[in-house]
């Protein structure tokens, strides 16, 4: 399955990018380009709940998109992205939550 930003939601200055499918060599660059284009300077939550596969290309894109801004991730404990983020210790760099609601509640 290809990956794409399925939809955007915005609430009180926070943009939420809901992503589904695979984040790999073929899909990560265009997916994160779409996220960067749609972000528009708001705080960002990337919802990875519906992502089935995530490789190192996606991890590189993720670290590039964040720059010096806070990006919160939603990756439930039982999904593939969470395992990849934990193995690579990126959960220490990116606040990672079980649900979008949890990520939004944790905003500064």
DRENPA-3360 file (N, C-alpha, C; in nm, 2 decimals, always signed):
BEGIN
1 = XXXXXXXX = +0.08/-0.12/+0.00/+0.00/+0.00/+0.00/+0.09/+0.12/+0.00 ~ +0.06/+0.22/-0.08/+0.13/+0.34/-0.08/+0.09/+0.43/+0.04 ~ +0.17/+0.53/+0.07/+0.15/+0.61/+0.18/+0.11/+0.75/+0.13 ~ +0.03/+0.81/+0.21/-0.01/+0.95/+0.18/-0.06/+1.02/+0.30 ~ -0.06/+1.15/+0.30/-0.13/+1.22/+0.41/-0.28/+1.20/+0.38 ~ -0.35/+1.13/+0.47/-0.49/+1.10/+0.44/-0.57/+1.22/+0.46 ~ -0.54/+1.29/+0.57/-0.62/+1.41/+0.59/-0.55/+1.50/+0.70 ~ -0.59/+1.63/+0.70/-0.54/+1.72/+0.80/-0.66/+1.76/+0.89;
9 = XXXXXXXX = -0.63/+1.77/+1.02/-0.72/+1.83/+1.11/-0.64/+1.94/+1.18 ~ -0.71/+2.05/+1.22/-0.64/+2.16/+1.29/-0.73/+2.19/+1.41 ~ -0.66/+2.22/+1.52/-0.73/+2.26/+1.64/-0.64/+2.36/+1.72 ~ -0.69/+2.47/+1.75/-0.62/+2.57/+1.84/-0.47/+2.59/+1.80 ~ -0.44/+2.61/+1.68/-0.30/+2.63/+1.64/-0.22/+2.51/+1.62 ~ -0.28/+2.39/+1.62/-0.20/+2.27/+1.60/-0.25/+2.19/+1.48 ~ -0.16/+2.16/+1.39/-0.20/+2.09/+1.27/-0.17/+1.94/+1.30 ~ -0.27/+1.85/+1.26/-0.25/+1.71/+1.28/-0.25/+1.65/+1.14;
17 = XXXXXXXX = -0.14/+1.58/+1.10/-0.13/+1.51/+0.97/-0.16/+1.36/+1.00 ~ -0.27/+1.31/+0.94/-0.30/+1.17/+0.96/-0.25/+1.09/+0.84 ~ -0.16/+1.00/+0.86/-0.09/+0.93/+0.76/-0.13/+0.78/+0.76 ~ -0.14/+0.71/+0.64/-0.17/+0.57/+0.64/-0.09/+0.50/+0.53 ~ -0.07/+0.37/+0.55/+0.00/+0.29/+0.45/+0.14/+0.27/+0.49 ~ +0.23/+0.26/+0.39/+0.37/+0.24/+0.41/+0.45/+0.37/+0.40 ~ +0.55/+0.38/+0.48/+0.65/+0.49/+0.47/+0.78/+0.43/+0.44 ~ +0.82/+0.43/+0.31/+0.94/+0.36/+0.27/+1.01/+0.44/+0.16;
25 = XXXXXXXX = +1.11/+0.38/+0.10/+1.19/+0.45/+0.00/+1.10/+0.52/-0.11 ~ +1.00/+0.46/-0.15/+0.91/+0.51/-0.26/+0.82/+0.62/-0.21 ~ +0.78/+0.62/-0.08/+0.67/+0.70/-0.04/+0.71/+0.81/+0.07 ~ +0.82/+0.79/+0.14/+0.85/+0.88/+0.25/+0.88/+1.02/+0.21 ~ +0.96/+1.04/+0.10/+0.99/+1.17/+0.06/+0.87/+1.25/+0.02 ~ +0.78/+1.20/-0.07/+0.66/+1.28/-0.11/+0.56/+1.29/+0.01 ~ +0.56/+1.20/+0.10/+0.47/+1.21/+0.21/+0.51/+1.32/+0.30 ~ +0.64/+1.32/+0.34/+0.69/+1.43/+0.43/+0.70/+1.56/+0.36;
33 = XXXXXXXX = +0.71/+1.57/+0.22/+0.70/+1.69/+0.15/+0.56/+1.75/+0.16 ~ +0.46/+1.66/+0.15/+0.32/+1.71/+0.17/+0.29/+1.76/+0.31 ~ +0.35/+1.69/+0.41/+0.34/+1.73/+0.55/+0.40/+1.87/+0.56 ~ +0.52/+1.89/+0.52/+0.59/+2.02/+0.53/+0.51/+2.13/+0.46 ~ +0.46/+2.10/+0.35/+0.38/+2.20/+0.27/+0.25/+2.24/+0.34 ~ +0.19/+2.14/+0.40/+0.06/+2.17/+0.47/+0.07/+2.21/+0.61 ~ +0.19/+2.21/+0.67/+0.21/+2.24/+0.81/+0.18/+2.39/+0.84 ~ +0.23/+2.48/+0.76/+0.20/+2.62/+0.77/+0.24/+2.68/+0.91;
41 = XXXXXXXX = +0.34/+2.64/+0.97/+0.39/+2.70/+1.09/+0.32/+2.67/+1.22 ~ +0.21/+2.59/+1.22/+0.14/+2.55/+1.34/+0.23/+2.45/+1.41 ~ +0.19/+2.42/+1.53/+0.25/+2.31/+1.60/+0.20/+2.18/+1.52 ~ +0.28/+2.08/+1.52/+0.25/+1.96/+1.44/+0.24/+1.83/+1.52 ~ +0.14/+1.76/+1.49/+0.13/+1.62/+1.54/+0.12/+1.53/+1.41 ~ +0.20/+1.43/+1.41/+0.19/+1.34/+1.30/+0.13/+1.21/+1.35 ~ +0.02/+1.17/+1.30/-0.05/+1.05/+1.34/-0.01/+0.93/+1.26 ~ +0.06/+0.84/+1.32/+0.11/+0.72/+1.25/+0.03/+0.60/+1.28;
49 = XXXXXXXX = -0.08/+0.62/+1.34/-0.17/+0.50/+1.38/-0.20/+0.41/+1.27 ~ -0.22/+0.46/+1.15/-0.26/+0.37/+1.03/-0.14/+0.34/+0.94 ~ -0.02/+0.36/+0.99/+0.10/+0.33/+0.91/+0.14/+0.19/+0.94 ~ +0.15/+0.11/+0.83/+0.18/-0.04/+0.84/+0.33/-0.07/+0.84 ~ +0.41/+0.01/+0.78/+0.55/-0.02/+0.76/+0.62/+0.12/+0.76 ~ +0.74/+0.12/+0.82/+0.82/+0.24/+0.83/+0.97/+0.21/+0.82 ~ +1.04/+0.26/+0.73/+1.19/+0.23/+0.71/+1.28/+0.35/+0.75 ~ +1.40/+0.33/+0.72/+1.50/+0.43/+0.76/+1.48/+0.56/+0.67;
57 = XXXXXXXX = +1.43/+0.55/+0.55/+1.40/+0.67/+0.47/+1.30/+0.76/+0.55 ~ +1.20/+0.70/+0.60/+1.10/+0.77/+0.68/+1.16/+0.83/+0.80 ~ +1.25/+0.76/+0.87/+1.31/+0.82/+0.99/+1.40/+0.94/+0.95 ~ +1.47/+0.93/+0.84/+1.55/+1.05/+0.79/+1.46/+1.17/+0.76 ~ +1.35/+1.14/+0.69/+1.26/+1.25/+0.66/+1.20/+1.31/+0.79 ~ +1.16/+1.23/+0.88/+1.11/+1.27/+1.01/+1.20/+1.37/+1.08 ~ +1.33/+1.33/+1.09/+1.43/+1.41/+1.16/+1.45/+1.54/+1.09 ~ +1.44/+1.54/+0.96/+1.46/+1.66/+0.88/+1.35/+1.76/+0.89;
65 = XXXXXXXX = +1.22/+1.71/+0.89/+1.11/+1.79/+0.90/+1.10/+1.87/+1.03 ~ +1.14/+1.81/+1.13/+1.12/+1.87/+1.26/+1.21/+1.99/+1.29 ~ +1.33/+1.99/+1.23/+1.42/+2.10/+1.26/+1.43/+2.14/+1.41 ~ +1.41/+2.26/+1.44/+1.42/+2.30/+1.58/+1.28/+2.31/+1.65 ~ +1.17/+2.27/+1.57/+1.04/+2.28/+1.62/+1.00/+2.15/+1.69 ~ +0.90/+2.16/+1.78/+0.85/+2.04/+1.84/+0.75/+1.97/+1.75 ~ +0.77/+1.85/+1.73/+0.68/+1.76/+1.65/+0.64/+1.65/+1.74 ~ +0.51/+1.63/+1.76/+0.46/+1.52/+1.84/+0.42/+1.41/+1.75;
73 = XXXXXXXX = +0.44/+1.28/+1.79/+0.40/+1.17/+1.71/+0.29/+1.09/+1.79 ~ +0.21/+1.03/+1.71/+0.11/+0.94/+1.76/+0.14/+0.80/+1.70 ~ +0.18/+0.71/+1.79/+0.22/+0.57/+1.74/+0.19/+0.48/+1.86 ~ +0.07/+0.42/+1.85/+0.03/+0.33/+1.96/+0.13/+0.22/+1.98 ~ +0.14/+0.17/+2.10/+0.24/+0.07/+2.14/+0.24/-0.06/+2.06 ~ +0.13/-0.09/+2.00/+0.12/-0.22/+1.93/+0.13/-0.20/+1.78 ~ +0.18/-0.09/+1.73/+0.20/-0.08/+1.58/+0.35/-0.07/+1.54 ~ +0.37/-0.09/+1.41/+0.51/-0.10/+1.36/+0.59/+0.03/+1.38;
81 = XXXXXXXX = +0.53/+0.15/+1.35/+0.61/+0.27/+1.37/+0.66/+0.28/+1.51 ~ +0.58/+0.25/+1.61/+0.62/+0.26/+1.75/+0.75/+0.17/+1.78 ~ +0.75/+0.05/+1.73/+0.86/-0.04/+1.75/+0.99/+0.02/+1.68 ~ +0.97/+0.08/+1.56/+1.08/+0.14/+1.49/+1.14/+0.26/+1.57 ~ +1.05/+0.34/+1.61/+1.09/+0.46/+1.69/+1.15/+0.42/+1.82 ~ +1.11/+0.32/+1.89/+1.17/+0.28/+2.01/+1.31/+0.22/+1.99 ~ +1.32/+0.13/+1.88/+1.45/+0.07/+1.85/+1.56/+0.17/+1.82 ~ +1.52/+0.28/+1.75/+1.61/+0.38/+1.71/+1.62/+0.49/+1.81;
89 = XXXXXXXX = +1.55/+0.48/+1.92/+1.55/+0.58/+2.03/+1.50/+0.71/+1.99 ~ +1.42/+0.72/+1.89/+1.36/+0.85/+1.85/+1.25/+0.89/+1.94 ~ +1.20/+0.80/+2.02/+1.10/+0.84/+2.12/+1.15/+0.93/+2.22 ~ +1.29/+0.93/+2.23/+1.35/+1.03/+2.32/+1.36/+1.17/+2.26 ~ +1.36/+1.17/+2.12/+1.37/+1.30/+2.05/+1.23/+1.36/+2.02 ~ +1.13/+1.27/+1.99/+1.00/+1.31/+1.96/+0.90/+1.26/+2.07 ~ +0.83/+1.35/+2.13/+0.73/+1.31/+2.22/+0.63/+1.22/+2.15 ~ +0.61/+1.10/+2.20/+0.53/+1.00/+2.13/+0.41/+0.95/+2.22;
97 = XXXXXXXX = +0.29/+0.95/+2.16/+0.17/+0.93/+2.24/+0.09/+0.82/+2.17 ~ +0.00/+0.77/+2.26/-0.09/+0.66/+2.21/-0.21/+0.71/+2.12 ~ -0.25/+0.83/+2.15/-0.37/+0.88/+2.07/-0.34/+1.03/+2.03 ~ -0.42/+1.07/+1.93/-0.41/+1.22/+1.89/-0.45/+1.30/+2.01 ~ -0.56/+1.26/+2.08/-0.61/+1.34/+2.19/-0.50/+1.36/+2.30 ~ -0.42/+1.25/+2.33/-0.31/+1.26/+2.42/-0.20/+1.36/+2.38 ~ -0.17/+1.35/+2.25/-0.07/+1.44/+2.19/-0.12/+1.59/+2.20 ~ -0.24/+1.61/+2.17/-0.29/+1.75/+2.17/-0.30/+1.80/+2.32;
105 = XXXX = -0.33/+1.71/+2.41/-0.34/+1.75/+2.55/-0.21/+1.79/+2.61 ~ -0.10/+1.73/+2.55/+0.04/+1.76/+2.60/+0.10/+1.88/+2.55 ~ +0.04/+1.95/+2.46/+0.10/+2.07/+2.40/+0.13/+2.17/+2.51 ~ +0.24/+2.25/+2.48/+0.28/+2.35/+2.57/+0.18/+2.47/+2.57;
% end
